Each structure stands twice: as structure tokens, then as C-alpha cells.
Amino acid sequence: MLKYGKGVQIDSIFSEVASNEPLAGLYIEGRLYRWNDLNADNDIQNDEMETVAIGSYTFPGTASGNFGTIRVGLEDLNTGDPFHTVTEDGRLYFAGITYQGGANCSMHTMRSMAKDNISTLKMVFRSWDFKTGHIFQ
């Protein structure tokens, strides 16, 4: 939760990715979600997650190996800005990436990069494997 997040701009998702297949040409999508507790039960439901920014990254065809670090630049879905501006304090955000990585793919720590006029702030998110639903710390 961004207790004092009003005005913070989130422009990127950083992640390490691993795949049992080569990374060359691998297409990755990143999404930033904002939680809106519509029924005030403090429980996250799918219909309460609003996608506020998206982005993508493709490993170059010359990429070698099965492990890499990426930065997915985000575009705000409402404004088209190359960042999402947090409009209220106390909002909860989630970042996620999806990609086709074969049966043995895994995702590692994801960080969303937020910036303001003074300094750069890193927010650490839990990451998960969308295929299996496993959460990684």
C-alpha cells in the first residue's frame, strides 16, 4: 500500500525472468493494477482489480540463455502518459508480468519503479506464476 503515495509516478516494472526455452524473441506483457475495495470487505476479488497501466518488452533475437532481467515501461491507460500517477494516499497497487515460457517457467522478484520530483523509490511486490498460481516471496 502506498500510505503517502499521492503524486508518485510509476513508470516501470522490473523483473527477472526464467524459462526452460531460450529468451530470444520472448514477448512479455506488464500490467499495473489498482485495487478498489468495492464491497468494503478488505478481501481482493477479481472485479475489484482495475488495470491502470500496461507495457511490453521483447527480448532481442540475439539474447542468449534462459534467464534475464527486464524493464517494462508502462503507459497509463487513461492519459497515455509514459507513467501512472497515483491520485490518492493509501491505495494498494499490484504489478504483474505474463509470458509464455514453457512448462517449467518461473518468475522472480518484480519491482515497480516509481518516481517523484525528488528521488526514485523502489517498491517490492510479490511475484507469482500465472500458470500455476504459485506466489514467490
N, CA, C and O of each residue as an XYZ file, in Angstrom:
548
protein
N       0.843     -1.165      0.000
C       0.000      0.000      0.000
C       0.894      1.236      0.000
O       1.931      1.272      0.664
N       0.486      2.219     -0.735
C       1.214      3.480     -0.782
C       0.559      4.450      0.196
O      -0.310      5.239     -0.173
N       0.997      4.372      1.451
C       0.394      5.172      2.516
C       0.421      6.661      2.184
O      -0.563      7.373      2.381
N       1.560      7.115      1.678
C       1.697      8.514      1.283
C       2.075      8.582     -0.190
O       3.090      9.181     -0.546
N       1.268      7.975     -1.040
C       1.619      7.817     -2.436
C       1.108      8.883     -3.377
O       1.493      8.898     -4.547
N       0.258      9.772     -2.910
C      -0.326     10.762     -3.811
C       0.772     11.530     -4.544
O       1.678     12.086     -3.923
N       0.677     11.550     -5.868
C       1.640     12.255     -6.699
C       2.788     11.396     -7.200
O       3.528     11.818     -8.088
N       2.954     10.184     -6.642
C       4.015      9.294     -7.100
C       3.693      8.840     -8.518
O       2.538      8.564     -8.840
N       4.716      8.763     -9.361
C       4.547      8.295    -10.729
C       5.229      6.949    -10.880
O       6.420      6.816    -10.598
N       4.480      5.950    -11.323
C       5.011      4.597    -11.529
C       5.194      4.421    -13.030
O       4.228      4.446    -13.792
N       6.451      4.241    -13.446
C       6.712      4.211    -14.882
C       7.246      2.889    -15.403
O       7.336      2.710    -16.618
N       7.607      1.948    -14.522
C       8.237      0.718    -14.995
C       7.984     -0.439    -14.051
O       7.724     -0.254    -12.862
N       8.065     -1.631    -14.605
C       8.125     -2.858    -13.816
C       9.456     -3.508    -14.149
O       9.764     -3.732    -15.319
N      10.237     -3.808    -13.140
C      11.496     -4.530    -13.317
C      11.279     -5.955    -12.857
O      10.631     -6.183    -11.836
N      11.806     -6.911    -13.588
C      11.618     -8.300    -13.218
C      12.764     -9.151    -13.746
O      13.403     -8.820    -14.745
N      12.999    -10.230    -13.064
C      13.882    -11.271    -13.559
C      12.991    -12.389    -14.075
O      12.018    -12.758    -13.418
N      13.309    -12.926    -15.231
C      12.508    -13.999    -15.812
C      13.395    -15.201    -16.103
O      14.579    -15.070    -16.415
N      12.792    -16.359    -15.990
C      13.491    -17.602    -16.290
C      12.561    -18.482    -17.107
O      11.348    -18.491    -16.896
N      13.135    -19.211    -18.030
C      12.347    -20.075    -18.890
C      13.167    -21.303    -19.257
O      14.396    -21.248    -19.316
N      12.480    -22.402    -19.503
C      13.193    -23.594    -19.961
C      13.459    -23.531    -21.458
O      14.062    -24.444    -22.022
N      13.019    -22.469    -22.094
C      13.283    -22.238    -23.504
C      14.130    -20.973    -23.641
O      14.090    -20.131    -22.744
N      14.886    -20.805    -24.712
C      15.702    -19.597    -24.881
C      14.855    -18.322    -24.824
O      13.701    -18.311    -25.252
N      15.447    -17.251    -24.290
C      14.728    -15.983    -24.142
C      14.650    -15.180    -25.434
O      13.835    -14.263    -25.530
N      15.463    -15.494    -26.418
C      15.492    -14.736    -27.670
C      14.089    -14.631    -28.265
O      13.433    -15.642    -28.514
N      13.634    -13.389    -28.491
C      12.325    -13.147    -29.090
C      11.144    -13.291    -28.144
O      10.002    -13.110    -28.568
N      11.380    -13.611    -26.875
C      10.288    -13.801    -25.917
C       9.563    -12.492    -25.666
O      10.185    -11.489    -25.316
N       8.236    -12.499    -25.844
C       7.381    -11.325    -25.654
C       6.794    -11.360    -24.249
O       6.269    -12.385    -23.816
N       6.883    -10.236    -23.539
C       6.415    -10.136    -22.153
C       5.489     -8.934    -22.037
O       5.776     -7.866    -22.576
N       4.375     -9.113    -21.329
C       3.470     -8.001    -21.039
C       3.514     -7.694    -19.554
O       3.556     -8.600    -18.722
N       3.506     -6.408    -19.230
C       3.444     -5.964    -17.846
C       2.170     -5.171    -17.618
O       1.705     -4.442    -18.494
N       1.616     -5.326    -16.425
C       0.390     -4.602    -16.085
C       0.482     -4.082    -14.663
O       1.033     -4.737    -13.777
N      -0.060     -2.907    -14.464
C      -0.163     -2.317    -13.138
C      -1.642     -2.253    -12.782
O      -2.451     -1.701    -13.529
N      -1.982     -2.824    -11.634
C      -3.372     -2.893    -11.177
C      -3.548     -2.047     -9.919
O      -2.656     -1.974     -9.073
N      -4.705     -1.415     -9.813
C      -5.084     -0.697     -8.591
C      -6.286     -1.420     -7.992
O      -7.243     -1.749     -8.693
N      -6.221     -1.660     -6.692
C      -7.321     -2.346     -6.005
C      -8.337     -1.330     -5.534
O      -8.002     -0.349     -4.871
N      -9.588     -1.584     -5.891
C     -10.728     -0.793     -5.425
C     -11.625     -1.729     -4.628
O     -12.294     -2.583     -5.211
N     -11.653     -1.587     -3.320
C     -12.436     -2.469     -2.450
C     -13.916     -2.103     -2.551
O     -14.460     -1.431     -1.674
N     -14.563     -2.553     -3.634
C     -15.926     -2.147     -3.956
C     -16.951     -2.511     -2.882
O     -17.886     -1.751     -2.629
N     -16.774     -3.674     -2.251
C     -17.753     -4.109     -1.250
C     -17.257     -3.912      0.176
O     -17.895     -4.386      1.117
N     -16.137     -3.225      0.356
C     -15.585     -2.866      1.671
C     -15.395     -4.060      2.601
O     -15.612     -3.954      3.808
N     -14.984     -5.217      2.026
C     -14.781     -6.399      2.869
C     -13.293     -6.685      3.114
O     -12.948     -7.692      3.733
N     -12.416     -5.801      2.630
C     -10.960     -5.973      2.765
C     -10.455     -7.282      2.167
O      -9.409     -7.788      2.572
N     -11.188     -7.825      1.214
C     -10.809     -9.058      0.529
C     -10.745     -8.751     -0.962
O     -11.682     -8.181     -1.522
N      -9.649     -9.125     -1.600
C      -9.446     -8.783     -3.008
C     -10.185     -9.768     -3.902
O      -9.969    -10.978     -3.829
N     -11.051     -9.238     -4.737
C     -11.795    -10.012     -5.731
C     -11.352     -9.555     -7.123
O     -10.885     -8.428     -7.284
N     -11.496    -10.418     -8.121
C     -11.085    -10.086     -9.482
C     -11.736     -8.816    -10.007
O     -11.076     -8.010    -10.663
N     -13.031     -8.625     -9.726
C     -13.730     -7.460    -10.256
C     -13.327     -6.163     -9.549
O     -13.753     -5.080     -9.951
N     -12.516     -6.267     -8.510
C     -12.052     -5.080     -7.792
C     -10.656     -4.623     -8.250
O     -10.128     -3.626     -7.757
N     -10.077     -5.357     -9.187
C      -8.745     -5.017     -9.695
C      -8.902     -4.231    -11.000
O      -9.450     -4.737    -11.979
N      -8.421     -3.011    -10.998
C      -8.509     -2.145    -12.168
C      -7.127     -2.038    -12.822
O      -6.155     -1.660    -12.168
N      -7.049     -2.365    -14.089
C      -5.798     -2.201    -14.821
C      -5.637     -0.720    -15.123
O      -6.488     -0.123    -15.782
N      -4.529     -0.114    -14.637
C      -4.328      1.321    -14.827
C      -3.197      1.645    -15.791
O      -3.144      2.752    -16.328
N      -2.281      0.687    -16.022
C      -1.176      0.922    -16.953
C      -0.705     -0.415    -17.516
O      -0.768     -1.442    -16.841
N      -0.234     -0.388    -18.755
C       0.271     -1.598    -19.400
C       1.559     -1.273    -20.150
O       1.854     -0.112    -20.432
N       2.308     -2.305    -20.460
C       3.512     -2.152    -21.253
C       3.973     -3.505    -21.744
O       3.403     -4.533    -21.378
N       5.007     -3.510    -22.573
C       5.522     -4.778    -23.086
C       7.021     -4.679    -23.310
O       7.597     -3.593    -23.379
N       7.628     -5.848    -23.419
C       9.058     -5.963    -23.689
C       9.268     -7.235    -24.495
O       8.639     -8.258    -24.224
N      10.140     -7.175    -25.472
C      10.520     -8.358    -26.242
C      12.034     -8.497    -26.183
O      12.766     -7.567    -26.521
N      12.496     -9.665    -25.753
C      13.934     -9.915    -25.749
C      14.442     -9.869    -27.187
O      13.783    -10.382    -28.092
N      15.599     -9.263    -27.406
C      16.144     -9.238    -28.765
C      16.446    -10.640    -29.269
O      16.703    -11.551    -28.482
N      16.413    -10.806    -30.569
C      16.689    -12.104    -31.181
C      18.087    -12.612    -30.880
O      18.362    -13.802    -31.029
N      18.971    -11.718    -30.456
C      20.342    -12.113    -30.136
C      20.517    -12.510    -28.670
O      21.609    -12.904    -28.260
N      19.440    -12.406    -27.876
C      19.539    -12.766    -26.452
C      19.885    -14.241    -26.322
O      19.337    -15.087    -27.029
N      20.794    -14.533    -25.414
C      21.185    -15.933    -25.214
C      20.850    -16.351    -23.793
O      20.731    -15.510    -22.902
N      20.701    -17.618    -23.590
C      20.432    -18.137    -22.262
C      18.957    -18.217    -21.941
O      18.099    -17.930    -22.775
N      18.685    -18.613    -20.719
C      17.315    -18.853    -20.272
C      16.923    -17.979    -19.087
O      15.867    -18.188    -18.491
N      17.756    -17.005    -18.738
C      17.497    -16.158    -17.591
C      17.867    -14.721    -17.949
O      18.910    -14.476    -18.555
N      17.010    -13.774    -17.574
C      17.320    -12.377    -17.880
C      16.579    -11.416    -16.982
O      15.618    -11.787    -16.308
N      17.033    -10.185    -16.978
C      16.410     -9.100    -16.225
C      15.818     -8.121    -17.223
O      16.455     -7.781    -18.220
N      14.594     -7.667    -16.954
C      13.911     -6.767    -17.887
C      13.383     -5.536    -17.182
O      13.224     -5.502    -15.962
N      13.118     -4.532    -17.991
C      12.382     -3.342    -17.564
C      11.243     -3.166    -18.553
O      11.471     -3.000    -19.751
N      10.016     -3.204    -18.047
C       8.839     -2.995    -18.883
C       8.340     -1.578    -18.610
O       7.845     -1.289    -17.521
N       8.472     -0.698    -19.600
C       7.936      0.650    -19.468
C       6.418      0.611    -19.521
O       5.835     -0.157    -20.286
N       5.785      1.438    -18.712
C       4.324      1.424    -18.610
C       3.707      2.651    -19.275
O       4.302      3.727    -19.303
N       2.499      2.464    -19.809
C       1.711      3.561    -20.356
C       0.380      3.610    -19.627
O      -0.323      2.602    -19.545
N       0.029      4.776    -19.098
C      -1.231      4.948    -18.381
C      -2.388      4.775    -19.367
O      -2.395      5.389    -20.434
N      -3.363      3.942    -19.007
C      -4.485      3.661    -19.912
C      -5.443      4.830    -20.062
O      -6.137      4.923    -21.075
N      -5.501      5.725    -19.083
C      -6.420      6.862    -19.167
C      -5.808      8.086    -19.835
O      -6.488      8.789    -20.581
N      -4.524      8.346    -19.572
C      -3.916      9.579    -20.064
C      -2.962      9.363    -21.230
O      -2.679     10.301    -21.976
N      -2.458      8.133    -21.400
C      -1.456      7.875    -22.422
C      -0.055      8.287    -22.001
O       0.893      8.131    -22.770
N       0.090      8.816    -20.781
C       1.403      9.203    -20.274
C       2.291      7.977    -20.105
O       1.781      6.875    -19.903
N       3.619      8.146    -20.185
C       4.536      7.011    -20.002
C       4.776      6.690    -18.527
O       5.873      6.284    -18.141
N       3.746      6.875    -17.714
C       3.760      6.580    -16.283
C       2.328      6.666    -15.776
O       1.465      7.252    -16.430
N       2.076      6.079    -14.606
C       0.784      6.220    -13.939
C       0.995      7.075    -12.700
O       1.885      6.794    -11.898
N       0.193      8.108    -12.537
C       0.289      8.973    -11.365
C      -0.735      8.528    -10.334
O      -1.928      8.437    -10.622
N      -0.250      8.251     -9.122
C      -1.120      7.870     -8.008
C      -1.865      9.120     -7.557
O      -1.251     10.146     -7.262
N      -3.196      9.028     -7.505
C      -4.007     10.210     -7.214
C      -4.465     10.312     -5.770
O      -4.984     11.350     -5.358
N      -4.278      9.233     -4.984
C      -4.722      9.253     -3.592
C      -3.714      8.546     -2.701
O      -3.041      7.613     -3.138
N      -3.610      8.982     -1.469
C      -2.832      8.252     -0.473
C      -3.581      6.980     -0.088
O      -4.803      6.906     -0.218
N      -2.844      5.987      0.383
C      -3.456      4.782      0.928
C      -4.025      3.818     -0.093
O      -4.880      3.006      0.259
N      -3.589      3.871     -1.339
C      -4.088      2.951     -2.364
C      -3.162      1.755     -2.490
O      -1.952      1.876     -2.302
N      -3.731      0.605     -2.807
C      -2.969     -0.629     -2.973
C      -2.831     -0.935     -4.459
O      -3.819     -0.966     -5.192
N      -1.582     -1.162     -4.898
C      -1.270     -1.471     -6.285
C      -0.581     -2.819     -6.370
O       0.120     -3.230     -5.445
N      -0.785     -3.503     -7.485
C      -0.112     -4.760     -7.783
C       0.496     -4.652     -9.173
O      -0.087     -4.042    -10.070
N       1.658     -5.242     -9.344
C       2.282     -5.301    -10.659
C       2.393     -6.763    -11.058
O       2.603     -7.628    -10.207
N       2.253     -7.039    -12.334
C       2.368     -8.408    -12.806
C       2.919     -8.443    -14.213
O       2.751     -7.499    -14.984
N       3.581     -9.545    -14.541
C       4.004     -9.780    -15.918
C       3.502    -11.143    -16.351
O       3.322    -12.042    -15.529
N       3.281    -11.286    -17.637
C       2.886    -12.576    -18.199
C       3.746    -12.856    -19.414
O       4.109    -11.948    -20.162
N       4.063    -14.115    -19.597
C       4.811    -14.535    -20.772
C       4.697    -16.031    -20.937
O       4.426    -16.754    -19.979
N       4.906    -16.497    -22.166
C       4.916    -17.919    -22.458
C       6.338    -18.402    -22.272
O       7.228    -18.006    -23.025
N       6.569    -19.252    -21.282
C       7.922    -19.690    -21.010
C       8.080    -21.183    -20.949
O       9.109    -21.664    -20.474
N       7.123    -21.927    -21.401
C       7.213    -23.377    -21.336
C       6.704    -23.904    -20.001
O       6.351    -23.131    -19.110
N       6.672    -25.197    -19.877
C       6.080    -25.841    -18.700
C       6.851    -25.585    -17.421
O       6.265    -25.631    -16.340
N       8.139    -25.318    -17.506
C       8.950    -25.147    -16.305
C       9.372    -23.708    -16.071
O      10.396    -23.465    -15.433
N       8.603    -22.746    -16.575
C       8.991    -21.351    -16.393
C       8.716    -20.905    -14.968
O       7.858    -21.465    -14.285
N       9.436    -19.913    -14.535
C       9.181    -19.313    -13.227
C       9.461    -17.831    -13.316
O      10.178    -17.375    -14.206
N       8.893    -17.082    -12.389
C       9.155    -15.654    -12.325
C       9.789    -15.361    -10.983
O       9.567    -16.074    -10.004
N      10.567    -14.323    -10.950
C      11.294    -13.973     -9.745
C      10.842    -12.596     -9.269
O       9.803    -12.094     -9.700
N      11.604    -12.001     -8.402
C      11.214    -10.733     -7.799
C      10.883     -9.686     -8.845
O      11.641     -9.465     -9.790
N       9.742     -9.050     -8.662
C       9.361     -7.933     -9.514
C       9.420     -6.679     -8.676
O       9.042     -6.678     -7.505
N       9.892     -5.625     -9.280
C       9.898     -4.334     -8.624
C       9.230     -3.357     -9.577
O       9.449     -3.404    -10.787
N       8.433     -2.491     -9.032
C       7.871     -1.424     -9.843
C       8.632     -0.158     -9.488
O       8.810      0.157     -8.311
N       9.071      0.552    -10.486
C       9.839      1.760    -10.255
C       8.886      2.946    -10.232
O       8.147      3.191    -11.186
N       8.918      3.662     -9.144
C       8.097      4.861     -9.015
C       9.031      6.049     -8.906
O      10.122      5.934     -8.348
N       8.614      7.186     -9.431
C       9.466      8.364     -9.332
C       8.634      9.570     -8.934
O       7.445      9.659     -9.240
N       9.276     10.478     -8.259
C       8.634     11.751     -7.984
C       9.637     12.842     -8.331
O      10.660     12.554     -8.953
N       9.376     14.055     -7.955
C      10.260     15.151     -8.340
C      11.582     15.152     -7.588
O      12.523     15.826     -8.007
N      11.674     14.420     -6.497
C      12.862     14.487     -5.660
C      13.766     13.281     -5.838
O      14.972     13.439     -6.025
N      13.213     12.094     -5.783
C      14.069     10.913     -5.797
C      13.337      9.738     -6.424
O      12.165      9.836     -6.787
N      14.037      8.647     -6.541
C      13.476      7.425     -7.098
C      13.148      6.473     -5.964
O      13.940      6.327     -5.033
N      12.016      5.837     -6.023
C      11.541      4.939     -4.980
C      11.313      3.575     -5.585
O      10.658      3.464     -6.622
N      11.838      2.529     -4.965
C      11.577      1.166     -5.427
C      10.559      0.530     -4.497
O      10.708      0.569     -3.275
N       9.532     -0.051     -5.081
C       8.528     -0.760     -4.306
C       8.650     -2.226     -4.661
O       8.607     -2.575     -5.841
N       8.800     -3.081     -3.689
C       8.950     -4.505     -3.948
C       7.582     -5.168     -3.866
O       6.853     -5.001     -2.888
N       7.250     -5.911     -4.892
C       5.994     -6.637     -4.946
C       6.286     -8.126     -4.874
O       7.368     -8.572     -5.255
N       5.333     -8.881     -4.392
C       5.423    -10.331     -4.540
C       5.187    -10.648     -6.001
O       4.466     -9.927     -6.691
N       5.779    -11.701     -6.465
C       5.540    -12.112     -7.843
C       4.902    -13.483     -7.855
O       5.007    -14.232     -6.883
N       4.258    -13.807     -8.924
C       3.557    -15.080     -8.999
C       3.663    -15.651    -10.400
O       3.925    -14.938    -11.369
N       3.456    -16.937    -10.481
C       3.441    -17.645    -11.749
C       1.979    -17.765    -12.159
O       1.204    -18.465    -11.508
N       1.604    -17.086    -13.235
C       0.201    -17.073    -13.645
C      -0.286    -18.451    -14.069
O      -1.478    -18.747    -13.982
N       0.633    -19.289    -14.528
C       0.247    -20.611    -14.998
C      -0.136    -21.523    -13.837
O      -1.121    -22.256    -13.925
N       0.636    -21.484    -12.748
C       0.391    -22.388    -11.619
C      -0.275    -21.707    -10.445
O      -0.843    -22.380     -9.585
N      -0.218    -20.383    -10.387
C      -0.790    -19.656     -9.256
C       0.134    -19.599     -8.053
O      -0.276    -19.113     -6.999
N       1.375    -20.082     -8.170
C       2.307    -20.050     -7.050
C       2.775    -18.626     -6.791
O       3.059    -17.879     -7.728
N       2.855    -18.252     -5.523
C       3.355    -16.937     -5.132
C       4.776    -17.099     -4.633
O       5.078    -18.001     -3.851
N       5.650    -16.208     -5.099
C       7.049    -16.204     -4.677
C       7.285    -15.007     -3.792
O       6.731    -13.937     -4.048
N       8.089    -15.153     -2.759
C       8.416    -14.029     -1.864
C       9.539    -13.220     -2.444
O       9.962    -12.232     -1.844
